């Protein structure tokens, strides 16, 4: 069965998928992005079933152990073991749980979730149904960012194609714009009360979520992987991956590269290889934003051969996060790039606690002065101190992410921060879309 499954998956990666999307080693074939050419648009249900067959029925006693053995971790940013998460909800369900396929994707530079929803909507629904079987859920909610028009239309059409044919009720809810609207408690809060702000309740969604029922909030890419594991098995899933973390992942490459966009890679591909399959850089790279706005800046020294594996990145003080790899042109100003991101994070806060309202506000104001080379005397000292004081004090983790980003910027661009503190900068202005 394993050999047959592997052969079937390889046959789906037709010539319409560009070489850049095939990964970095000879013989690597895409999994999530296998199927029709991207130019053909969303895969229909008829095409999906012809390619992969119907989703097999399985009992929770088989699904959850298989997910656990696979080593699948969440692709929404936290990297939590999926099998453990599903088991926690299943233990509380009693056949009344809810599954939420989270495709809010508020990260401005990440496009993996919206592209996956647009191109492979039925794989996501199958993953949601697999999770529903595993935890005893009666409802599946697809939560897609309202600003991602192609993704919303594709998921809506896919749900309509399957109307009345799935074992649980499936519905689409458009997530409001906002960076925090995809946080798990914000998702539940919006579905319950039309308010997409994180909550600080002691009870987590897996205990008491949508409609006060146990709720599994899972990223759409994670569910798509689960749909393939349900068909081809955990051993097949583990065949991909070069290091300690197994499987493939979607990443978004942005900045000065010839072919920016979404790639499917094996965990463990190096940054140099990812740059190569993106057809190379168009300028000298001065720094890299790894993991998105909840990630951090990294200098290029020693980075190119670092495996893009969550465990290797963690040991290097970095995070895989949402899979964003943002390259910064060496001629652009790291202080200004950091300031724009932190200012964005401050504006996107839920504004329901002091650390977000006052802490991030003060940090953004001081950074703005520094970036403009008009600092107050204590701005740089204050930023260093505030970046540690704010951590762990918010109603949610939003200020922690902004503080981590700032801390990494202060480290990687230390010389530039010192020059700005002396009211000097020799770089061009860095915009949000340039790194």
N, C-alpha and C positions, 0 to 999 in steps of 0.2 A: 504493500500500500504506500509506503513512504517513497519508494522509487517512482511509482506511478504518479503520486502527487507532485513530486519535484518536476517530473517531465511535463506534467500538465501546466504547472506554473510557468516553466520556461517557454512553453509554446504560446503563452498569452502575451509575451513581451514582443509585440510585432514590430516591424520595421518603422512604424510611425513614431515610436518613442525615440527621441534623439539620443545620441551617444552620451551627452552630458547627463542624462537622467538614468544612465545605467550603472553609475557608481564608478569605482576607481580601479577595480582589478579585473583581469580577463576572466570571462565566464560569469561575472556577476549579472544577475537579472533582477529588474525591479519586481517588487511584490505588490505594494499598495498601488503603484502607478503602472502596473502591467495592464494590458488591455488595449482598447482602441487608441488610435493616434489622438493626441491632445487636440489637434486641429479639428477632429470630428465632434468635439463637444462632449456633453455628458453621456455616459453610458446608460442606455435604456435598460429596463428590467429584463426585456427579452434578451438583449445582448449579454447582460450580467449572468442570467441563468444558463445561457448557452455556453458561456465561458467557464463558469465555476460550478454549475449545478445548483440544486436547491440546498438550502441550509439544513444540515442534518439535525434531527431531534436528538437531544441527549439529556440525561438527568443531571441535577445539580451535583450529585455524588461523583459524576464523571467530569463535568465541565470545570468546576473550580480546581480540583487537583491538577488537571491538565494545564490550566492557566498558571497555577503555582509552579509546576515543573518547567514551564516554558521560560520562566524568569522575566516575563513581560512586566515592564515598569511604565508608569503613566507618562504620557507625552505632553501633558499640559504645562509642565514646568517643574513640578515638585519631584517627579521620578519615584513615586511611591509604588511598592509592589502591588500589582493589580489583583493577583489572587487573594492576597491578604485583605484587601479592601472589599472585594466581593464577598468573601467569607464573613466579614463583619456585618455586612448588610443582610446576608442570607440568614444569619443566626437570629436576627431580629424581625424578619419579614413576616412570616406566617401568611404568605401569599397576598400581601397587601402593599408591597413595595412599589416604588417608582424608579425608573431609569431615566436620567437626563443625559442626552448626547450633547455635550457642551462644545459649541462651535462659535462662541461669542468672539473670540480672538480679538481682544482689544489692543494687543501689542501692535503699535503702528507699522513696524517694519517687517513683521512676520506675515507670510501669505500661505503657509502650508495648510492650515485648516480650511480656509476659504477655497483654495484650489482643490483640495480633496473633496469637499462637499460639492463643488461644482462638477468635477469630472467623474467621481466614483460615489454617487449618493447612495446607491443600493448596498455597497460594501459597508457603509456606516450604519444603515438601517439593520443590516444583518448582524452587525456587531452589537447593536442595541438589543436585538431580539435574543442573541446569545446570552447577554448579560441578564435579560429578563428571565430566561429559562433558569439561569444559574441561581438567581436570588429570589425567584418566585414573585416577579413583578407583574402587574396587570396593566401598567401604562408605560409608554415610551414617549418622552418629549424630546424633540429635536430643537435645540436652543441655538439659533443662528443669528449672528450679528446683523442688525438691520441695514448697516452700511455696505454689507457684502452682497450686492444685488444678484450677481450670477449664482452665488451659493444658495441664496434664499429661493430663487426661482427653481433651481435644479432640485433642491430638497423637496420643495412643494410639489413639483411634478412627479418626483419619485414616489412620494407618499400617495399621491392620487393614482398612480399606476398600480399600486398594490392594495388599493382600498378594499377592505373586507376580506383580504386573503391572509393576513397575518394573525397569529394567535393572541396578540395583545393590541390594544388601541394605540395608534401612533398619531401624534399631532405635531405641528410646527408652531413654535413661538419665536417671534423676532425679538432678539435682545436689544435693548436701547443702546445707543452709542455711549461709550465711556470705558476707560481703562479698567475700572474695578467691576464692571458689570458681569464679567466672567468668573469672578471669585466664587467659590462654591456656595458660601452662605448668601452672597448677593444674588446668585441664580435662584436659590430657594426663596429668598425674600421677594424677588420679583414675581415668581410664579404664584406666590401666596398673596402678595399685597401690592403688586405693581410698583415696587420700590427696589431698584437694583443697586442697593447699597449693602455692603457686608454688615453682618450682625455679630455682636459679641456674646450671643447666648452660649450658655455652658453646653447645651445639647447640640451636637453636630448633626449635619444632614443625614448621616447613616443611622442616627438614632431617631430623629424627629425632623422630617423635612417637608416635602410638598404635601399639603393637606394633612400635616402632622404624621405622615407615614414615613417609614424608613426609606431613604432616598439615596440612590447611587448617582453621583454627579461625575461623569467620566468624559474626558476629552475625546473628540471625534476620531482623531488618529488612533488613539488607544483602542477604541471599539473596532475600527477597521482591522487592526492587527488581530483582535480577538476573533473576528469573523473568519479570518484565514486559519487561525489555530484550530477553530472548531471543525474546519474542513480537512486540514492536512496534518494536524497533530503538533504536539509540543516539540517532539524531536525534530521535525521539519523546521519549525521556527528557529530552533537553536543552531541549525546548520549555518546560518548567516551570522556574521560578527567575527571580528578578528581577535578580540580580547576577552576580558572578563564579562562584559555586558553583551548579551546575545541579541541577534535580530537586526533589523534595519530601522532607520528613522528618517523622517523628512526634515530637511533643513532649508532655511531661506538665506541665500547669499545676496548681500547688498553692498553698495559702494563701488569703487573703481575696478570693476571686473567687466570683461567683454560680454559675458552672458550671465547677468544676474537672474535671480529667480529661485524656484523651489527645486531641490534635488532629493532623490532617495539614495541614501548611502548605507553601507554597513557601519555599525558602530565600530570604531577603531581606525577608520580612514583618517589620515593625517590632514592637517590644514593645508599643507602644500599640495596634496593630492586633490583636495576639494577645489583649490584654486585652479589647478590644472584642468579639471573636468568642467570648470566654468570658463575655460578658454583663456585663462591668464588675466593678470592685472593690467590696467590701462595707465597706472601711475604707481609710483613708489608708495608702499603701504607703511604708515607710521605707527598705527596701533589697530587693535581689533576689539570690537564690542562682541563679547561672547555670551550667548544666552539671552540677549534682549535687554530691555530696560530694567528687568529684575535680575540681570546678570552683572557683568562688570567689564571694565576695560582691561586689556592685557597688552603689554609691549610685545613687539615682534621677536625680540631676542629669545631664542630657545623655543619659540611657539610653533614654528612651521612643521616640525617633526613630532609634535605632541598629538597623540591619538585623540580623536573626537569620540571619546568614550566617557560616560558620566563619572566613572570611578577614577580614571586618569585625570580628568579635568578637576575633580574635587581635590585630588592630591596636589594639584598645582594651584589650588586656591581659586578655581573657577567653577562655573556651573554650566551644564548643557542647557538648562532652562527650556525655553520654547524652541530651541534649535536655530536661533538667529545667529548668523555670522556676519557682522557688519564691519567692513573694512574702512579705515579712515585714511584718506590721502595724506601723505607725510607733509604736504605743504599747508594743510589746514590746521587750524588752532584747536588743540585738545581741550583747552580751558573753555572756549566758546562752545565746542561740541558738548562738553559735559554740562555747561550751563543751560543749553537748550533742552537737553533731556530732563534735567532736574526741574527746570521751570515747567515743563510739560507735566511731569509727575505731580508737582505741587498743584497745578490747575486741575488735574484729574482726580484729586483725592475725594473721598466721600464727604469730607468736611463735617465730620461728626465727633471729632476728638481734638484735644489740644495739640498733640504732636503733628497732626495733619494741618490744622488751621494755622497755628502759630509757628510750630517747629519748621515745617516745610516752607512756610511763607518766609520766615527769616532767612533760611538757607538760600532760597531762590533769590531773595533781594540782595544778599551779600555776594552771591555768585554773579549776579547781573552787574554789580559794580566792578567786580574783579575782571569779568570778561570784557568790559568796556574800558579797562585800564583806568578806572576812577575809584579805587578802593578806599574804604575807610581804614583807619590805622590798624584796627584789630580784626579785619574781615578774614584774613587767612588763618589766623590763630583760632578765631571763633568757629570757622567751618571745620577745622580739624577736631575741635572739641564737640561741636554739635553732632557731627557724624557718628559719634559713639554714644552720646547721651540719649539720642532719640530712639535708639534700637530697643524693641521690646515694650515700648510704652504706649503704642497706639491701640485703637480699638480693633484694628486688623493689621495685616502685615505690610500694608502699602508704604508706610513711612520707613519700614525696615529695608524695603527694596530700593527706595530712593537714597537712603543712607549708604547702602552697600555700593551703589553706583558711584556716589560721590567719593567714598573712601577709595575705590579703585582709581578714580580720576586723579585724586590727590597724590596717589602713589605713582601711577604711570606717567602723569604729566607734571611731576613735581617741579622740574626746572621751568616749565612754562608758567606754572602758578607763581613761582618766585618772581619771574619777569613781570607778570601782570601785577603782582604786588608792588613792584617798582615802577608801575605805569608804563611798561614796555611790552610790545608784541610784534613779532616779525612775520607772523603767519597771515594767510588769507582767512576770511570769515568762513566758519564751518556751519553749514545748514543742516537741518534734520535729515534731509535726504542724501547727505553726502558721506555717510559712514554707517 
